[in-house]
Amino acid sequence: MEQLIHFQVERMLRRKRRNPALTLTPSSRLQEDIGFDSIDLVELAINLEHRFHIEITDAEMERMRTVQDVLDCVDHHLSELLVK
């Protein structure tokens, strides 16, 4: 299931990248490498919230700088849901 979640997150990120030849890695930076601006980041957070039924705070969104940060944020929220 974790692979499916990672695939879905990466698919969201791939749609927004400015350079189609760019290969996404966990260390790919959202702004510098993929080309995200602040609006793209807000849209990503909204899409993640809708897709995974989670709530991402503004502070968490500001900490999302790399692909791994996004994956960690989603994993964190989904693991909290499983504990409840």
OpenMM code with the backbone's topology and positions (N, CA, C; nanometers):
from openmm import Vec3, app, unit

residues = "MET GLU GLN LEU ILE HIS PHE GLN VAL GLU ARG MET LEU ARG ARG LYS ARG ARG ASN PRO ALA LEU THR LEU THR PRO SER SER ARG LEU GLN GLU ASP ILE GLY PHE ASP SER ILE ASP LEU VAL GLU LEU ALA ILE ASN LEU GLU HIS ARG PHE HIS ILE GLU ILE THR ASP ALA GLU MET GLU ARG MET ARG THR VAL GLN ASP VAL LEU ASP CYS VAL ASP HIS HIS LEU SER GLU LEU LEU VAL LYS".split()
positions = [
    Vec3(0.0819, -0.1190, 0.0000),
    Vec3(0.0000, 0.0000, 0.0000),
    Vec3(0.0870, 0.1264, 0.0000),
    Vec3(0.1985, 0.1215, 0.0711),
    Vec3(0.2870, 0.2372, 0.0764),
    Vec3(0.3396, 0.2734, -0.0623),
    Vec3(0.3695, 0.1741, -0.1442),
    Vec3(0.4167, 0.2002, -0.2797),
    Vec3(0.3099, 0.2704, -0.3621),
    Vec3(0.1853, 0.2310, -0.3449),
    Vec3(0.0753, 0.2939, -0.4166),
    Vec3(0.0638, 0.4411, -0.3783),
    Vec3(0.0761, 0.4698, -0.2512),
    Vec3(0.0692, 0.6085, -0.2039),
    Vec3(0.1841, 0.6896, -0.2628),
    Vec3(0.3040, 0.6336, -0.2599),
    Vec3(0.4199, 0.7039, -0.3146),
    Vec3(0.4020, 0.7268, -0.4648),
    Vec3(0.3487, 0.6286, -0.5346),
    Vec3(0.3239, 0.6440, -0.6776),
    Vec3(0.2252, 0.7576, -0.7034),
    Vec3(0.1189, 0.7644, -0.6244),
    Vec3(0.0186, 0.8693, -0.6431),
    Vec3(0.0757, 1.0076, -0.6146),
    Vec3(0.1574, 1.0195, -0.5109),
    Vec3(0.2200, 1.1475, -0.4782),
    Vec3(0.3149, 1.1883, -0.5909),
    Vec3(0.3974, 1.0973, -0.6358),
    Vec3(0.4915, 1.1290, -0.7431),
    Vec3(0.4184, 1.1645, -0.8720),
    Vec3(0.3073, 1.1020, -0.8972),
    Vec3(0.2286, 1.1357, -1.0164),
    Vec3(0.1773, 1.2795, -1.0090),
    Vec3(0.1338, 1.3216, -0.8912),
    Vec3(0.0906, 1.4609, -0.8724),
    Vec3(0.2063, 1.5571, -0.9001),
    Vec3(0.3239, 1.5212, -0.8503),
    Vec3(0.4408, 1.6072, -0.8678),
    Vec3(0.4851, 1.6105, -1.0144),
    Vec3(0.4798, 1.4964, -1.0816),
    Vec3(0.5200, 1.4908, -1.2226),
    Vec3(0.4339, 1.5813, -1.3096),
    Vec3(0.3080, 1.5937, -1.2780),
    Vec3(0.2184, 1.6776, -1.3579),
    Vec3(0.2582, 1.8245, -1.3533),
    Vec3(0.3212, 1.8656, -1.2459),
    Vec3(0.3551, 2.0064, -1.2261),
    Vec3(0.4964, 2.0422, -1.2699),
    Vec3(0.5799, 1.9448, -1.2952),
    Vec3(0.7196, 1.9783, -1.3261),
    Vec3(0.7296, 2.0566, -1.4557),
    Vec3(0.8172, 2.1513, -1.4557),
    Vec3(0.8370, 2.2394, -1.5713),
    Vec3(0.9258, 2.1750, -1.6768),
    Vec3(1.0106, 2.0825, -1.6346),
    Vec3(1.1024, 2.0156, -1.7251),
    Vec3(1.0615, 1.8685, -1.7364),
    Vec3(0.9964, 1.8296, -1.8478),
    Vec3(0.9485, 1.6916, -1.8616),
    Vec3(1.0595, 1.5862, -1.8569),
    Vec3(1.1822, 1.6257, -1.8877),
    Vec3(1.2934, 1.5307, -1.8872),
    Vec3(1.3459, 1.5037, -1.7459),
    Vec3(1.3029, 1.5839, -1.6498),
    Vec3(1.3513, 1.5704, -1.5127),
    Vec3(1.3031, 1.4397, -1.4513),
    Vec3(1.3965, 1.3656, -1.3968),
    Vec3(1.3634, 1.2441, -1.3232),
    Vec3(1.3480, 1.2813, -1.1770),
    Vec3(1.2342, 1.2452, -1.1211),
    Vec3(1.2101, 1.2758, -0.9798),
    Vec3(1.2833, 1.1770, -0.8915),
    Vec3(1.3494, 1.2306, -0.7917),
    Vec3(1.4141, 1.1495, -0.6888),
    Vec3(1.3677, 1.2037, -0.5544),
    Vec3(1.3877, 1.1292, -0.4473),
    Vec3(1.3477, 1.1820, -0.3159),
    Vec3(1.4131, 1.3158, -0.2824),
    Vec3(1.5306, 1.3410, -0.3354),
    Vec3(1.6003, 1.4664, -0.3041),
    Vec3(1.5672, 1.5794, -0.4027),
    Vec3(1.4822, 1.5532, -0.5015),
    Vec3(1.4426, 1.6597, -0.5949),
    Vec3(1.3736, 1.7705, -0.5173),
    Vec3(1.4191, 1.8938, -0.5414),
    Vec3(1.3636, 2.0096, -0.4711),
    Vec3(1.2412, 2.0617, -0.5474),
    Vec3(1.1363, 2.0902, -0.4723),
    Vec3(1.0107, 2.1306, -0.5341),
    Vec3(1.0265, 2.2595, -0.6144),
    Vec3(1.0873, 2.3596, -0.5566),
    Vec3(1.0973, 2.4882, -0.6255),
    Vec3(1.2114, 2.4899, -0.7262),
    Vec3(1.3307, 2.4582, -0.6833),
    Vec3(1.4480, 2.4723, -0.7675),
    Vec3(1.4524, 2.3718, -0.8824),
    Vec3(1.4177, 2.2454, -0.8553),
    Vec3(1.4295, 2.1406, -0.9566),
    Vec3(1.3012, 2.1197, -1.0367),
    Vec3(1.1884, 2.1128, -0.9666),
    Vec3(1.0613, 2.0833, -1.0339),
    Vec3(0.9975, 2.2103, -1.0877),
    Vec3(1.0248, 2.3236, -1.0256),
    Vec3(0.9729, 2.4505, -1.0750),
    Vec3(0.8463, 2.4977, -1.0066),
    Vec3(0.8206, 2.4464, -0.8865),
    Vec3(0.7018, 2.4889, -0.8124),
    Vec3(0.7146, 2.6344, -0.7693),
    Vec3(0.6022, 2.7050, -0.7713),
    Vec3(0.5960, 2.8358, -0.7069),
    Vec3(0.5004, 2.8218, -0.5886),
    Vec3(0.4735, 2.9307, -0.5199),
    Vec3(0.3919, 2.9218, -0.3982),
    Vec3(0.2501, 2.8734, -0.4283),
    Vec3(0.1962, 2.9120, -0.5422),
    Vec3(0.0611, 2.8660, -0.5791),
    Vec3(0.0609, 2.7163, -0.6062),
    Vec3(0.1644, 2.6675, -0.6739),
    Vec3(0.1752, 2.5232, -0.6988),
    Vec3(0.1808, 2.4454, -0.5681),
    Vec3(0.2505, 2.4995, -0.4702),
    Vec3(0.2624, 2.4331, -0.3410),
    Vec3(0.1276, 2.4257, -0.2698),
    Vec3(0.0515, 2.5332, -0.2761),
    Vec3(-0.0825, 2.5335, -0.2166),
    Vec3(-0.1722, 2.4329, -0.2893),
    Vec3(-0.1662, 2.4316, -0.4209),
    Vec3(-0.2463, 2.3359, -0.4986),
    Vec3(-0.2077, 2.1928, -0.4646),
    Vec3(-0.0777, 2.1678, -0.4494),
    Vec3(-0.0321, 2.0337, -0.4124),
    Vec3(-0.0901, 1.9938, -0.2781),
    Vec3(-0.0828, 2.0824, -0.1803),
    Vec3(-0.1359, 2.0519, -0.0470),
    Vec3(-0.2854, 2.0222, -0.0534),
    Vec3(-0.3588, 2.1014, -0.1292),
    Vec3(-0.5039, 2.0789, -0.1434),
    Vec3(-0.5304, 1.9450, -0.2098),
    Vec3(-0.4557, 1.9140, -0.3145),
    Vec3(-0.4735, 1.7852, -0.3829),
    Vec3(-0.4401, 1.6679, -0.2921),
    Vec3(-0.3340, 1.6811, -0.2129),
    Vec3(-0.2980, 1.5752, -0.1187),
    Vec3(-0.4066, 1.5569, -0.0136),
    Vec3(-0.4577, 1.6685, 0.0377),
    Vec3(-0.5644, 1.6614, 0.1379),
    Vec3(-0.6876, 1.5921, 0.0817),
    Vec3(-0.7232, 1.6282, -0.0377),
    Vec3(-0.8425, 1.5696, -0.1005),
    Vec3(-0.8205, 1.4207, -0.1298),
    Vec3(-0.7056, 1.3887, -0.1867),
    Vec3(-0.6779, 1.2509, -0.2290),
    Vec3(-0.6677, 1.1548, -0.1104),
    Vec3(-0.6016, 1.1995, -0.0045),
    Vec3(-0.5735, 1.1093, 0.1073),
    Vec3(-0.6579, 1.1366, 0.2315),
    Vec3(-0.7487, 1.2336, 0.2237),
    Vec3(-0.8371, 1.2670, 0.3359),
    Vec3(-0.7564, 1.3027, 0.4608),
    Vec3(-0.6603, 1.3931, 0.4396),
    Vec3(-0.5762, 1.4407, 0.5488),
    Vec3(-0.5852, 1.5932, 0.5529),
    Vec3(-0.5286, 1.6535, 0.6563),
    Vec3(-0.5254, 1.7986, 0.6668),
    Vec3(-0.3809, 1.8429, 0.6885),
    Vec3(-0.3303, 1.9206, 0.5956),
    Vec3(-0.1928, 1.9690, 0.6006),
    Vec3(-0.1947, 2.1138, 0.6485),
    Vec3(-0.1245, 2.1400, 0.7557),
    Vec3(-0.1208, 2.2760, 0.8097),
    Vec3(-0.0299, 2.3634, 0.7233),
    Vec3(-0.0439, 2.4942, 0.7408),
    Vec3(0.0419, 2.5877, 0.6680),
    Vec3(0.1888, 2.5652, 0.7042),
    Vec3(0.2150, 2.5388, 0.8298),
    Vec3(0.3534, 2.5153, 0.8735),
    Vec3(0.4124, 2.3914, 0.8064),
    Vec3(0.3326, 2.2855, 0.7950),
    Vec3(0.3799, 2.1643, 0.7273),
    Vec3(0.4059, 2.1920, 0.5794),
    Vec3(0.3174, 2.2671, 0.5192),
    Vec3(0.3320, 2.2998, 0.3776),
    Vec3(0.4614, 2.3778, 0.3545),
    Vec3(0.4934, 2.4684, 0.4439),
    Vec3(0.6157, 2.5479, 0.4319),
    Vec3(0.7417, 2.4635, 0.4476),
    Vec3(0.7310, 2.3522, 0.5200),
    Vec3(0.8465, 2.2634, 0.5388),
    Vec3(0.8667, 2.1682, 0.4214),
    Vec3(0.7717, 2.1596, 0.3311),
    Vec3(0.7842, 2.0692, 0.2164),
    Vec3(0.8749, 2.1339, 0.1116),
    Vec3(0.9986, 2.0896, 0.1106),
    Vec3(1.0962, 2.1455, 0.0170),
    Vec3(1.1428, 2.0437, -0.0871),
    Vec3(1.1332, 1.9148, -0.0537),
    Vec3(1.1770, 1.8093, -0.1457),
    Vec3(1.0653, 1.7073, -0.1644),
    Vec3(1.0839, 1.6195, -0.2609),
    Vec3(0.9876, 1.5114, -0.2832),
    Vec3(0.9765, 1.4272, -0.1562),
    Vec3(1.0889, 1.3998, -0.0915),
    Vec3(1.0864, 1.3194, 0.0312),
    Vec3(1.0078, 1.3880, 0.1409),
    Vec3(1.0183, 1.5196, 0.1506),
    Vec3(0.9400, 1.5936, 0.2506),
    Vec3(0.7903, 1.5732, 0.2285),
    Vec3(0.7485, 1.5748, 0.1031),
    Vec3(0.6064, 1.5550, 0.0712),
    Vec3(0.5644, 1.4139, 0.1095),
    Vec3(0.6460, 1.3158, 0.0716),
    Vec3(0.6150, 1.1763, 0.1054),
    Vec3(0.6092, 1.1566, 0.2568),
    Vec3(0.7034, 1.2162, 0.3281),
    Vec3(0.7050, 1.2034, 0.4743),
    Vec3(0.5799, 1.2655, 0.5368),
    Vec3(0.5381, 1.3794, 0.4840),
    Vec3(0.4193, 1.4471, 0.5363),
    Vec3(0.2955, 1.3583, 0.5185),
    Vec3(0.2793, 1.3047, 0.3997),
    Vec3(0.1637, 1.2175, 0.3732),
    Vec3(0.1715, 1.0925, 0.4599),
    Vec3(0.2891, 1.0293, 0.4650),
    Vec3(0.3059, 0.9093, 0.5481),
    Vec3(0.2728, 0.9372, 0.6943),
    Vec3(0.3178, 1.0519, 0.7438),
    Vec3(0.2915, 1.0894, 0.8828),
    Vec3(0.1411, 1.0989, 0.9095),
    Vec3(0.0705, 1.1674, 0.8223),
    Vec3(-0.0740, 1.1843, 0.8415),
    Vec3(-0.1489, 1.0520, 0.8283),
    Vec3(-0.1091, 0.9708, 0.7319),
    Vec3(-0.1784, 0.8434, 0.7147),
    Vec3(-0.1503, 0.7483, 0.8302),
    Vec3(-0.0305, 0.7521, 0.8843),
    Vec3(-0.0007, 0.6659, 0.9999),
    Vec3(-0.0799, 0.7114, 1.1217),
    Vec3(-0.1026, 0.8420, 1.1352),
    Vec3(-0.1864, 0.8916, 1.2444),
    Vec3(-0.3293, 0.8423, 1.2306),
    Vec3(-0.3788, 0.8359, 1.1091),
    Vec3(-0.5148, 0.7874, 1.0845),
    Vec3(-0.5282, 0.6401, 1.1239),
    Vec3(-0.4234, 0.5633, 1.0989),
    Vec3(-0.4266, 0.4204, 1.1317),
    Vec3(-0.4256, 0.3969, 1.2823),
    Vec3(-0.3619, 0.4865, 1.3558),
    Vec3(-0.3532, 0.4725, 1.5015),
    Vec3(-0.4884, 0.5041, 1.5664),
    Vec3(-0.5613, 0.5968, 1.5082),
    Vec3(-0.6892, 0.6385, 1.5671),
    Vec3(-0.7923, 0.5335, 1.5606),
] * unit.nanometer
topology = app.Topology()
chain = topology.addChain("A")
for resn in residues:
    res = topology.addResidue(resn, chain)
    for name in ("N", "CA", "C"):
        topology.addAtom(name, app.Element.getBySymbol(name[0]), res)
